[in-house]
Amino acid sequence: MNEKSTGSLDTYTIFRLLCTLAADGSLSQRDLARRLGCALGLVNAYLKTAATKGWIKARELGGNRSAYQVTAKGNNELRRLALQHARNLDDLFSIVADEYQRAIQPLHDEGVERVALCGLDGVSIIPWQALQEAGIDVTVVMDSQGIGRRFMGKEVVSLAHALLGGRYRVVIGSLNRAEQLHQALCDLGVDADTIVVPPSFLGKRS
């Protein structure tokens, strides 16, 4: 998966960097390092490479902070890399499915019938299917972004809005934003013991 591009930089990390910046270009380099699971200095090297290649544009915000925008050329590179790494999807989906089945099994054993699904990304269909197979209904779908869109026939609502409707056992449905969403739920007063997420998704805490 980690084919080399420039020097010691690998294409998969560049792919993840472009994906992350496309979703939120205001992240600090420290935030990017945490998201990508690599050293701060290495993130700086990736950003410089991406800027040199014309994949991103940086705008100074002051206070040693910058905002990053993925360019049209960067979006083309993002699509090219996505196709390049698509051959790994079968392995990825199998691993993620196994992680969710293990995490959801205790809910089934406890007789839980309804949960909230929190956070959507490219793998969110996997926890949805795992819940359906366990006989557990997804009552509400919530996220911190993409409010108002629909997922599996349900309108996506904000975390605060969903929690106003009652307390649920919550299954985090995003691989890339698992830590962020877990923290956001805890900040809103959700008991961490009621949040279900594969432990490996939270394994990159710095």
N, C-alpha and C positions, 0 to 999 in steps of 0.2 A: 504493500500500500504506500510506503514511504519512499517513492522514487525521488531522486535528487533533481533539483532544478539549478540553483546557482550556489556554488560552493557547497556548504554543508546544509543548505536549506532544502526541505523536501516539499513535494507538490501537495501532499495531503494537508500539511500545516498551512500552506498558502491558501488552499481551498477553504479550510476552516476559518482562516483570518478574513478572507473575502466574504464568506457567509456571515460572520459575526459583524463585520463593519456594514454590510448591506442592511442588517437588521437594526444596528445602532452605531452610528458613526461618532457618537459623542463619548464613547468609552475611553477612559484613560489607558495609558500603556500598562499600568499596574493591573487594571481590570482585565485587559486583553491577556496579560500573562497568566492571570488566574483562570480565565476561560479556556485558554489554549493549553494550560498545564506546562508552560515552559518558562525559562528565566527571562527576567525583564530585559536584559541586554539582547537576548535573542529576538524578542518581540521587536525591539528597535531595528534590528537587522532586517527582519521580515518587512517591516513598514518601509524602510529605505528601499528595499528591493522592489516592493510593490509600487512605490512612487516613481522610481527610476523607469520601471516598465510601463508606466502610464496607466496602471490599474486603479490607482487611488489618487485623489487630490487632498492635500492637507490645508486646513485653514487655522491660523493661530487664533486662540481665544483669549490669550493673556494668562499670566500666572503659570507659564510653562505647560499650558494645556493646548491641545489641538483637537479639531473635529476633522473626521475623515469621510470623504465621499467616494464611493465606488463609481468609477467612470464607465462609459459605454464599453470601452476596451476591457475594463475590469470585469464587467458583466459577461462579456464574451469569453474571457478566460475562465470565469466561474463556471459557465456552462460546459466549457471544454473539459475542465477538471472533473466536473460532476459526472460526465459521460465516461471519462477515463477511469474513475473509481467505482463506477456502477457495477463492475464485475464482482465487487466485494459485498454487494447488497444481500445476497443470499446468506452469507455467513453472518453479516451484521444483524439482519432481521431474526435469524435463528437464535443468536445470542441474546438479543433484547427480549425476544419472546420468552426464552427460558428464565431470564431475570424477573420478568413481570409475573410469570406463573408462580415462581417461588414466593414473590412478595405478596401476591393476592391469595394464595392458598390459606393463610391464617384467617383472612376475612371469611372465606367459605366455611372453614372449620368453626368459626364463632357464630355462624348463622346470619351474618350481615347480608341484608337483601338490597340495600340501596347505598350508593356512594355519590360523591361529587368528583368529577374529573377536572383537574386543574392543570392548565398549560397545554398548548398544542404546538406540535412541530411535525416533521416528516415521519416520525415513528408512532404518533399518537393512536393510530388505528390498532396498533399492537395491544396496548393495555385495554382499549375498548373491547377488542375481540376476546382477550383473556378474561375480562369481567363477564362478558356474555356467556362464555363457556363455563364459568364458575356459577352461573345462575344469579349474578348480581346485576341489578339495573343501575344505569347511570342516570340519576335524577336531574342533575344540572351540570353544565359545562361552563367553566369559568377560566379567565385568563387575564393577564395584565396588559395584553395588547390584542388587537383584532376584535375588539368588542363589537357586537352586532352581526358578525358573520355567522354562518351556520356550520355545524359539524355533526354529521350523522343525524341530520334532521332537527338538531337542537340549536337554539340561538346561544351564542357565546356571550356571557355576561361578565361584569367585573367581579373581582374577588369579594369586594365589600358588598356588592349587591347580592351575590350568591349567599354570603354568610348571613345577611339579614333575613333570609328565608328559613333559617334554622341551622342547626349544627349537624354536620355530616362527617362520616369518615371520608377522608379526601385521598384520592389516588393522583399522584403527580404524573401527568401524561407527556411531559417534555423531557427528553434526554439532555438537550443542550442547555436548558434553563432550570434544571432541577434544583440546584442550590439556591438560585435567585428566588424561585417560587416558594421553596421551603421556608426561606427566611421571611418572605413577604407574608406568608400565612401565619407564621409565628408572631410577626409584628402586629398582625390583626387580632391576636389573642387565641389562635387555634392551638390546642394542645399538641405538641410535637408527637405524642404517642398515638394520636388519631390520624397522622399523616402517613400514607403508605407510599414508599418510593424504594426501588431497588437500592440497597446500600452502596453498590459500586457507583451509582450515579452521583453520590455525594463524596466520592473518594478522593477528590482533588482539592480539598480545602488546604489553603496556604497558612 
